[in-house]
Amino acid sequence: MSIPVQSPPATPETPPSTSQVEILALFERPLLELVFEAAQVHRAHHDPREVQRSQLLSIKTGGCSEDCGYCSQSAHFKTPVEREKLLGVDEVLAAAAAAKEGGSGRFCMGAAWREVKDGPEFERVLDMVRGVRELGMETCVTLGMLNESQAERLREAGLDYYNHNLDTGRSHYDEVVTTHSYDERLNTLANVRGAGLAVCAGGILGLGESRAQRAELIAELASLDPQPESVPINNLVPIEGTPIGGEQGTVDWSEMVRTVAAARIAMPKSRVRLSAGRRELGEEAQALCFLAGANSIFTGDELLTTPNPSEDVDAALFEKLGLYGTRR
């Protein structure tokens, strides 16, 4: 299937782009037929048994000024997450070394910031990036919005990937976040790409979006040129105190499989990461996601502030499915 590049985004006032129409048609196909096609695309570009393993650490938790309606770290909501200061370099490098020992090849660091600000804290993050690279691991950070100069400094420090999710389709975005725009997110991704960094960008299911808006998200990601190297697909884990959750956040497992399959077909060379919500998804649905083209996961007991399957649980599932973890 051919996906047109850089189609204009859909809005309530304009008809969907051709790529969004085509991707929505994928979502509407019988599930097993869709999984079969996605599995064929996956095998044409990847080892179907290989799953890349990354580990994620919250290096600065809570107190974020943004109002993302799903986020436990937003200062706008009263949640169980307490505000914490930026971790020290030694503490982060110790966690990275432990992740490497556990089999992870990429170490991701997340700070609950609206945007990167030049100063001592950013300098500390740069030192973290340098230290993780010296351990022989790939590096990824998610720090909010950043400008061209900051992206360049991260690259010079040795950063490999920058994560900045689009969260949802453009037409649903204002129902989720009001403190920064969709275009600001895209501008950050452009700054990341302009500095020569690899892009990690995906979204979240369960934000009250429609199936058409899930297709809109995949179309937007697929229209990036070049396409993202990593595409995390998250299943919302509702957090007490946030406005998005409960029944609104309930997405049937089959929609997660459909989204992974559509992402694989639309972005055949990308790593499609089965991210938050794996524990709630269950073994059977995870297996279908791996068949449909998911080939990356986060390991460790926690993803920033949400629970994740333990390494023992993942190891047992991999053995059952005949998969193996890889560091790259």
Beta strands, then each sheet from edge to edge (+ up, - down):
strand 1: 50-60
strand 2: 106-111
strand 3: 138-142
strand 4: 161-163
strand 5: 198-200
strand 6: 203-205
strand 7: 230-235
strand 8: 271-274
strand 9: 296-299
strand 10: 302-303
strand 11: 306-307
strand 12: 324-326
sheet 1: 5+ 4+ 3+ 2+ 1+ 9+ 8+ 7+ 6+
sheet 2: 5+ 4+ 3+ 2+ 1+ 12+
sheet 3: 10+ 11-
end
